[in-house]
Structures are given as C-alpha cells and as structure tokens.
Amino acid sequence: MPEPTSLISLGELSKPATVLVEKISEAVGGIFRPFQIRRIAEAEADAAKIQTKAQIEISDLQRRAMHRFLIEEGQKQENIESITQKALQGVSEDARPENIERDWIVNFFDKGRLVSDDEMQSLWSRILAGEANKPGFCSKRTVDLLSSMDKSEAELFKSFCTFVWDVGGLSPLIYDVEEPIYNDAGISFNSLQHLELAGLINFDNVGKFRRIALAQDVTVGYYGEPYRISFPVGGKNDLPVGAALLTVPGKQLANVSGSIPSPAFRDYVLAHWEKALLLSVTKVTGLES
C-alpha cells in the first residue's frame, strides 16, 4: 500500500516553518500522515488489514471498540494537524523552532489534541507560533492551565486583555469595577474573581496594586501606541494600576489572547491619569527619541 501523503508541501514553507513541522513530527510521530494508522494500531499492518476481520476473529464488542478508537484517534490527529497548520502562518523568518524542547512539544500536543473548536485551536496555534519564534515564550505550566480552560473562560480573558497596558510590563488597568467601561465588556467583580480562580490574575479590590519607584518621566504603551506620563516631581514615584495583576501564565496568554484595543478605554485611562492622578500625558511620535 502506498505511503500516506503529506497534508502540507514542505517545499512551499519557509525554512523555519519547515523545521517546525519536522520538529513536531519527530516529537509526536509524523503528524502529517493521516490518522496515524500505523501508530494507532501499533503494528505494521495497514488500515485495511486492521479494519477487516479476515486475519483474526474478534467479537462484536471488540469490533465496536476498535471502530470507536479509530474515530477518536482520527479526530485527535485532525486537531493536531489543524493547530499546526494555523501556527505556520505566524512563524517568523527569524524563528528558531529547532530550539523548542521536545518535552514541551510532547506536552503541548498531549493537551492540544483534544481541542476541536476552531477559535480555541487558533489560540493554541498562536501559542505554538510564539514558542517557535521565541523558545521559552510559554511554559508547560501555562499550557497545562490553558488545557483546563473552556471557551467561555478564554473569551472572558480575551475581553479582559483589552484593558491591559504596557507599564513596565503588561498591566491590566482596572480602576473601578463598577464603571460601565468594564461592565459593558463583561468585566465585573464576579468575573474578576473567576479569572483569579482560573489562575490568570491576582485580584484585590480593596488594597489595589501600584507600580513603584518610577522615574519622573515614564513611557507606557497601549497596543503599540506609546505615551509619556510625567509626574509632578522627580524621584521615586508610584503609579496606581488598579485591582488586578496578571499572573505569569496570565502574562504569557495575554500576548496571544487575540484581544483588540478599545479607543474608548484608551481615552478613559488617559483622562483618569490627567484628572485623578494629576499626571501630564503626551503621545510619543515617531520623531521623538
């Protein structure tokens, strides 16, 4: 019987993408061979021999079990290939997939093979592409956490990440959980507690969090838009950042959450800084150093 054909022509891929495919195939067993019948059966017989009863006598119960097993493994294989194909689009020309740890790949697909929802697969594919572009980008612990999340939690976290700024690192700015700017996006006291229980954030609506020991002038950013905030005096300044902080897994997943910026929230934060915190805020242009 002819050898199964690849679902992707390696000649059409960039070198880093090709290396990623080969790296994954080495770790999980030739992912682009449909249904992995030889691996599934753990035998040299091909699919036709496995699915017939010509060679051995088996009971109806065993036959149904075999049929179920092949269908389930086929679905898992389809999930693995779909996630990989989506990830290839995000692999950069200077990616270093050869440096991804084999154990990371094995763990990633051990969890990812169960993901069949298209949107969730896209999230997993962004994790894989991010790891190829920068090995060490996402820990196995974060992958394990992601595997425990359902689609509704992923969507909630995606909405939450709309409120994340870069303030010396990724910082969600949740100043008042009762404000409509948050509630209209599904972010409330209860949803923040849920995200904390999921291991994505730390939530403290009483004490609040602050960035400390900041210089008088600090450059921050919102989805690639840089702003300079200036405190009234020099020395070590504190900047309140609100009721939530991202955990380490939360930071890693925030980078690939698929969230989009909100101009209304950007303006809300800038106004809060100027009016409530009495900071001077200016947008940094390309001409500024």
KOLLUMGU-138284 format. One record per residue (C-alpha): residue number from 1; residue in one letter; z, y, x. Coordinates in Angstrom, 2 decimals. Layout:
# KOLLUMGU-138284
+-----+---+---------+---------+---------+
|   k | r |       Z |       Y |       X |
+-----+---+---------+---------+---------+
| NUM | A |       Z |       Y |       X |
...
+-----+---+---------+---------+---------+
***
This chain:
# KOLLUMGU-138284
+-----+---+---------+---------+---------+
|   k | r |       Z |       Y |       X |
+-----+---+---------+---------+---------+
|   1 | M |    0.00 |    0.00 |    0.00 |
|   2 | P |   -0.89 |    3.48 |    1.39 |
|   3 | E |    1.91 |    5.58 |    2.83 |
|   4 | P |    3.11 |    8.22 |    0.32 |
|   5 | T |    1.58 |   11.61 |    0.93 |
|   6 | S |    3.50 |   14.78 |    1.71 |
|   7 | L |    4.06 |   17.30 |   -1.06 |
|   8 | I |    3.60 |   20.12 |    1.45 |
|   9 | S |    0.91 |   20.56 |    4.04 |
|  10 | L |    2.78 |   21.37 |    7.22 |
|  11 | G |   -0.34 |   22.99 |    8.63 |
|  12 | E |   -0.02 |   25.75 |    6.03 |
|  13 | L |    3.53 |   26.67 |    7.02 |
|  14 | S |    4.86 |   28.96 |    9.72 |
|  15 | K |    6.36 |   27.26 |   12.74 |
|  16 | P |    9.98 |   27.97 |   11.68 |
|  17 | A |    9.29 |   26.64 |    8.16 |
|  18 | T |    7.69 |   23.53 |    9.64 |
|  19 | V |   10.71 |   22.98 |   11.87 |
|  20 | L |   13.00 |   23.35 |    8.84 |
|  21 | V |   11.05 |   20.70 |    6.92 |
|  22 | E |   11.20 |   18.35 |    9.87 |
|  23 | K |   14.91 |   19.05 |   10.39 |
|  24 | I |   15.69 |   18.28 |    6.76 |
|  25 | S |   13.51 |   15.18 |    6.78 |
|  26 | E |   15.34 |   13.90 |    9.84 |
|  27 | A |   18.73 |   14.51 |    8.23 |
|  28 | V |   18.13 |   13.21 |    4.71 |
|  29 | G |   15.31 |   10.76 |    5.23 |
|  30 | G |   11.82 |   12.15 |    4.88 |
|  31 | I |   12.28 |   14.42 |    1.87 |
|  32 | F |    8.62 |   14.80 |    1.09 |
|  33 | R |    7.99 |   11.16 |    0.31 |
|  34 | P |    8.03 |   10.96 |   -3.49 |
|  35 | F |   11.15 |    9.29 |   -4.88 |
|  36 | Q |   12.05 |    7.80 |   -1.51 |
|  37 | I |   11.50 |    4.33 |   -2.94 |
|  38 | R |   12.00 |    2.58 |    0.36 |
|  39 | R |   15.29 |    4.35 |    0.98 |
|  40 | I |   16.39 |    3.88 |   -2.59 |
|  41 | A |   15.66 |    0.17 |   -2.60 |
|  42 | E |   16.96 |   -0.26 |    0.94 |
|  43 | A |   14.20 |   -2.75 |    1.55 |
|  44 | E |   10.70 |   -2.99 |    2.94 |
|  45 | A |    9.20 |   -3.84 |   -0.45 |
|  46 | D |    7.14 |   -1.09 |   -2.08 |
|  47 | A |    7.77 |    0.35 |   -5.56 |
|  48 | A |    5.50 |   -2.08 |   -7.35 |
|  49 | K |    7.40 |   -5.07 |   -6.00 |
|  50 | I |   10.78 |   -3.52 |   -6.74 |
|  51 | Q |    9.93 |   -2.73 |  -10.35 |
|  52 | T |    8.46 |   -6.13 |  -11.18 |
|  53 | K |   10.40 |   -9.32 |  -11.70 |
|  54 | A |    7.83 |  -11.55 |  -10.05 |
|  55 | Q |    9.87 |  -12.26 |   -6.93 |
|  56 | I |   13.35 |  -12.78 |   -8.39 |
|  57 | E |   14.90 |  -13.46 |  -11.72 |
|  58 | I |   17.15 |  -10.69 |  -12.97 |
|  59 | S |   18.97 |  -10.15 |  -16.21 |
|  60 | D |   18.04 |   -7.52 |  -18.77 |
|  61 | L |   21.23 |   -5.67 |  -17.83 |
|  62 | Q |   20.27 |   -5.61 |  -14.16 |
|  63 | R |   16.76 |   -4.52 |  -15.02 |
|  64 | R |   18.07 |   -1.60 |  -17.08 |
|  65 | A |   20.43 |   -0.68 |  -14.27 |
|  66 | M |   17.55 |   -0.71 |  -11.79 |
|  67 | H |   15.44 |    1.41 |  -14.12 |
|  68 | R |   18.27 |    3.93 |  -14.56 |
|  69 | F |   18.89 |    4.00 |  -10.82 |
|  70 | L |   15.27 |    4.77 |  -10.02 |
|  71 | I |   15.11 |    7.53 |  -12.63 |
|  72 | E |   18.34 |    9.14 |  -11.40 |
|  73 | E |   17.31 |    8.95 |   -7.75 |
|  74 | G |   13.89 |   10.29 |   -8.63 |
|  75 | Q |   15.49 |   13.32 |  -10.28 |
|  76 | K |   17.73 |   13.89 |   -7.27 |
|  77 | Q |   14.71 |   13.67 |   -4.97 |
|  78 | E |   12.83 |   16.17 |   -7.12 |
|  79 | N |   15.80 |   18.56 |   -6.89 |
|  80 | I |   15.92 |   18.26 |   -3.10 |
|  81 | E |   12.21 |   18.97 |   -2.76 |
|  82 | S |   12.28 |   21.87 |   -5.22 |
|  83 | I |   15.15 |   23.60 |   -3.40 |
|  84 | T |   13.38 |   23.11 |   -0.08 |
|  85 | Q |   10.06 |   24.43 |   -1.33 |
|  86 | K |   11.74 |   27.54 |   -2.75 |
|  87 | A |   13.64 |   28.08 |    0.51 |
|  88 | L |   10.50 |   28.03 |    2.65 |
|  89 | Q |    9.40 |   31.34 |    1.14 |
|  90 | G |   12.48 |   33.03 |    2.60 |
|  91 | V |   12.26 |   31.62 |    6.13 |
|  92 | S |   11.52 |   34.45 |    8.56 |
|  93 | E |    9.20 |   34.30 |   11.54 |
|  94 | D |   12.14 |   34.52 |   13.95 |
|  95 | A |   14.25 |   31.92 |   12.15 |
|  96 | R |   15.97 |   29.22 |   14.23 |
|  97 | P |   16.24 |   26.21 |   11.89 |
|  98 | E |   16.42 |   23.89 |   14.89 |
|  99 | N |   19.97 |   25.19 |   15.42 |
| 100 | I |   21.23 |   24.14 |   11.99 |
| 101 | E |   23.84 |   21.41 |   12.34 |
| 102 | R |   22.71 |   18.06 |   10.99 |
| 103 | D |   26.02 |   17.56 |    9.22 |
| 104 | W |   25.52 |   20.90 |    7.44 |
| 105 | I |   22.13 |   19.75 |    6.10 |
| 106 | V |   23.51 |   16.39 |    5.00 |
| 107 | N |   26.40 |   18.05 |    3.18 |
| 108 | F |   24.12 |   20.71 |    1.65 |
| 109 | F |   21.75 |   18.19 |    0.10 |
| 110 | D |   24.51 |   15.79 |   -0.84 |
| 111 | K |   25.65 |   18.57 |   -3.20 |
| 112 | G |   22.31 |   20.25 |   -3.90 |
| 113 | R |   20.50 |   17.08 |   -5.06 |
| 114 | L |   22.48 |   17.29 |   -8.31 |
| 115 | V |   21.21 |   20.81 |   -9.12 |
| 116 | S |   18.28 |   20.76 |  -11.55 |
| 117 | D |   18.49 |   24.19 |  -13.21 |
| 118 | D |   15.72 |   26.42 |  -11.87 |
| 119 | E |   17.88 |   29.54 |  -11.41 |
| 120 | M |   20.64 |   27.61 |   -9.71 |
| 121 | Q |   18.06 |   25.96 |   -7.45 |
| 122 | S |   16.88 |   29.44 |   -6.47 |
| 123 | L |   20.43 |   30.33 |   -5.47 |
| 124 | W |   20.71 |   27.15 |   -3.40 |
| 125 | S |   17.34 |   27.84 |   -1.80 |
| 126 | R |   18.49 |   31.30 |   -0.69 |
| 127 | I |   21.49 |   29.67 |    0.98 |
| 128 | L |   19.18 |   27.24 |    2.80 |
| 129 | A |   16.80 |   30.01 |    3.89 |
| 130 | G |   19.73 |   32.13 |    5.04 |
| 131 | E |   21.06 |   29.27 |    7.14 |
| 132 | A |   17.61 |   28.72 |    8.67 |
| 133 | N |   17.29 |   32.41 |    9.50 |
| 134 | K |   20.79 |   32.62 |   10.93 |
| 135 | P |   22.51 |   29.28 |   11.57 |
| 136 | G |   26.18 |   29.62 |   10.71 |
| 137 | F |   25.35 |   32.04 |    7.90 |
| 138 | C |   27.03 |   29.82 |    5.31 |
| 139 | S |   29.90 |   27.41 |    5.91 |
| 140 | K |   30.17 |   23.90 |    4.50 |
| 141 | R |   33.26 |   25.10 |    2.64 |
| 142 | T |   31.13 |   27.70 |    0.84 |
| 143 | V |   28.53 |   25.06 |   -0.02 |
| 144 | D |   31.30 |   22.90 |   -1.46 |
| 145 | L |   32.57 |   25.83 |   -3.51 |
| 146 | L |   29.07 |   26.57 |   -4.78 |
| 147 | S |   28.68 |   22.95 |   -5.88 |
| 148 | S |   31.70 |   23.36 |   -8.17 |
| 149 | M |   30.27 |   26.45 |   -9.87 |
| 150 | D |   28.40 |   26.21 |  -13.15 |
| 151 | K |   25.56 |   28.50 |  -14.14 |
| 152 | S |   27.74 |   30.87 |  -16.17 |
| 153 | E |   30.04 |   31.43 |  -13.17 |
| 154 | A |   27.05 |   32.08 |  -10.93 |
| 155 | E |   25.72 |   34.62 |  -13.43 |
| 156 | L |   29.12 |   36.30 |  -13.65 |
| 157 | F |   29.36 |   36.55 |   -9.88 |
| 158 | K |   25.82 |   37.92 |   -9.74 |
| 159 | S |   26.84 |   40.69 |  -12.14 |
| 160 | F |   29.99 |   41.34 |  -10.11 |
| 161 | C |   27.97 |   41.79 |   -6.92 |
| 162 | T |   26.20 |   44.77 |   -8.48 |
| 163 | F |   29.45 |   46.61 |   -7.73 |
| 164 | V |   29.54 |   45.68 |   -4.05 |
| 165 | W |   29.07 |   48.38 |   -1.40 |
| 166 | D |   28.94 |   48.09 |    2.36 |
| 167 | V |   32.08 |   49.87 |    3.52 |
| 168 | G |   32.59 |   48.48 |    6.99 |
| 169 | G |   31.72 |   45.14 |    5.40 |
| 170 | L |   30.94 |   44.04 |    1.85 |
| 171 | S |   33.43 |   45.64 |   -0.52 |
| 172 | P |   33.44 |   45.46 |   -4.32 |
| 173 | L |   34.50 |   48.83 |   -5.73 |
| 174 | I |   36.44 |   48.04 |   -8.91 |
| 175 | Y |   38.36 |   51.25 |   -9.54 |
| 176 | D |   39.27 |   50.84 |  -13.23 |
| 177 | V |   38.72 |   47.54 |  -15.04 |
| 178 | E |   38.78 |   49.37 |  -18.38 |
| 179 | E |   35.76 |   51.54 |  -17.54 |
| 180 | P |   32.59 |   50.83 |  -19.58 |
| 181 | I |   30.52 |   50.82 |  -16.37 |
| 182 | Y |   32.21 |   47.49 |  -15.55 |
| 183 | N |   32.80 |   46.11 |  -19.03 |
| 184 | D |   29.18 |   46.56 |  -20.08 |
| 185 | A |   28.22 |   44.21 |  -17.23 |
| 186 | G |   30.77 |   41.59 |  -18.26 |
| 187 | I |   33.35 |   42.56 |  -15.65 |
| 188 | S |   36.83 |   42.77 |  -17.15 |
| 189 | F |   40.42 |   41.84 |  -16.32 |
| 190 | N |   39.84 |   38.29 |  -17.57 |
| 191 | S |   36.52 |   37.79 |  -15.77 |
| 192 | L |   38.03 |   39.06 |  -12.52 |
| 193 | Q |   40.86 |   36.57 |  -12.89 |
| 194 | H |   38.24 |   33.87 |  -13.43 |
| 195 | L |   36.39 |   34.82 |  -10.25 |
| 196 | E |   39.69 |   34.73 |   -8.37 |
| 197 | L |   40.44 |   31.23 |   -9.65 |
| 198 | A |   36.93 |   30.22 |   -8.59 |
| 199 | G |   37.79 |   31.26 |   -5.02 |
| 200 | L |   35.27 |   34.10 |   -4.83 |
| 201 | I |   37.54 |   37.15 |   -4.85 |
| 202 | N |   41.12 |   38.30 |   -4.42 |
| 203 | F |   42.22 |   40.34 |   -7.42 |
| 204 | D |   45.14 |   42.78 |   -7.56 |
| 205 | N |   45.01 |   45.26 |  -10.40 |
| 206 | V |   48.43 |   46.73 |   -9.53 |
| 207 | G |   48.58 |   47.24 |   -5.80 |
| 208 | K |   44.84 |   47.77 |   -5.28 |
| 209 | F |   43.13 |   47.47 |   -1.89 |
| 210 | R |   42.22 |   50.01 |    0.77 |
| 211 | R |   40.08 |   50.30 |    3.89 |
| 212 | I |   42.38 |   51.71 |    6.52 |
| 213 | A |   42.17 |   53.56 |    9.85 |
| 214 | L |   38.77 |   55.12 |    9.14 |
| 215 | A |   37.33 |   57.99 |   11.15 |
| 216 | Q |   36.76 |   61.37 |    9.55 |
| 217 | D |   33.06 |   60.60 |    9.02 |
| 218 | V |   32.04 |   57.13 |    7.88 |
| 219 | T |   28.60 |   55.78 |    6.96 |
| 220 | V |   28.58 |   53.41 |    3.99 |
| 221 | G |   25.74 |   51.83 |    2.06 |
| 222 | Y |   24.65 |   50.63 |   -1.36 |
| 223 | Y |   21.74 |   48.17 |   -1.37 |
| 224 | G |   20.20 |   49.72 |    1.70 |
| 225 | E |   20.87 |   53.34 |    0.75 |
| 226 | P |   23.13 |   54.92 |    3.42 |
| 227 | Y |   25.66 |   57.64 |    2.62 |
| 228 | R |   28.03 |   59.56 |    4.83 |
| 229 | I |   31.51 |   60.19 |    3.49 |
| 230 | S |   33.69 |   62.79 |    5.17 |
| 231 | F |   37.46 |   63.00 |    4.84 |
| 232 | P |   39.13 |   66.43 |    4.82 |
| 233 | V |   40.91 |   65.78 |    8.11 |
| 234 | G |   40.32 |   63.76 |   11.25 |
| 235 | G |   42.39 |   60.87 |   12.46 |
| 236 | K |   43.03 |   57.62 |   10.66 |
| 237 | N |   42.02 |   57.80 |    7.02 |
| 238 | D |   42.35 |   55.33 |    4.15 |
| 239 | L |   39.70 |   54.70 |    1.50 |
| 240 | P |   40.77 |   53.04 |   -1.77 |
| 241 | V |   38.30 |   50.30 |   -2.71 |
| 242 | G |   39.89 |   49.14 |   -5.94 |
| 243 | A |   41.25 |   45.97 |   -7.44 |
| 244 | A |   39.18 |   43.27 |   -5.77 |
| 245 | L |   38.17 |   41.95 |   -2.37 |
| 246 | L |   35.64 |   39.25 |   -1.59 |
| 247 | T |   36.91 |   36.05 |    0.00 |
| 248 | V |   34.99 |   34.61 |    2.95 |
| 249 | P |   32.96 |   32.30 |    0.67 |
| 250 | G |   32.52 |   35.23 |   -1.70 |
| 251 | K |   31.03 |   37.36 |    1.07 |
| 252 | Q |   28.63 |   34.60 |    2.07 |
| 253 | L |   27.49 |   34.04 |   -1.51 |
| 254 | A |   27.28 |   37.77 |   -2.24 |
| 255 | N |   24.47 |   38.02 |    0.30 |
| 256 | V |   22.34 |   35.60 |   -1.74 |
| 257 | S |   23.66 |   36.16 |   -5.26 |
| 258 | G |   20.41 |   37.73 |   -6.45 |
| 259 | S |   22.20 |   40.84 |   -7.74 |
| 260 | I |   20.37 |   44.13 |   -8.14 |
| 261 | P |   21.58 |   47.72 |   -7.68 |
| 262 | S |   22.67 |   49.93 |  -10.55 |
| 263 | P |   21.77 |   53.62 |  -10.15 |
| 264 | A |   24.41 |   54.42 |  -12.79 |
| 265 | F |   27.12 |   52.68 |  -10.76 |
| 266 | R |   25.97 |   54.34 |   -7.55 |
| 267 | D |   26.36 |   57.74 |   -9.22 |
| 268 | Y |   29.72 |   56.68 |  -10.69 |
| 269 | V |   31.08 |   55.84 |   -7.22 |
| 270 | L |   29.75 |   58.98 |   -5.60 |
| 271 | A |   31.31 |   61.11 |   -8.34 |
| 272 | H |   34.61 |   59.24 |   -8.03 |
| 273 | W |   34.73 |   59.82 |   -4.29 |
| 274 | E |   33.99 |   63.52 |   -4.64 |
| 275 | K |   36.16 |   64.33 |   -7.67 |
| 276 | A |   39.07 |   61.88 |   -7.49 |
| 277 | L |   39.33 |   61.38 |   -3.73 |
| 278 | L |   38.07 |   64.83 |   -2.70 |
| 279 | L |   35.60 |   63.44 |   -0.18 |
| 280 | S |   32.37 |   65.05 |    0.91 |
| 281 | V |   29.41 |   62.72 |    0.32 |
| 282 | T |   25.87 |   63.16 |    1.62 |
| 283 | K |   22.91 |   60.84 |    1.59 |
| 284 | V |   21.66 |   59.88 |    5.04 |
| 285 | T |   17.94 |   60.41 |    5.51 |
| 286 | G |   15.65 |   58.71 |    7.99 |
| 287 | L |   15.63 |   61.82 |   10.12 |
| 288 | E |   19.37 |   61.73 |   10.71 |
| 289 | S |   20.85 |   59.86 |   13.61 |
+-----+---+---------+---------+---------+
***
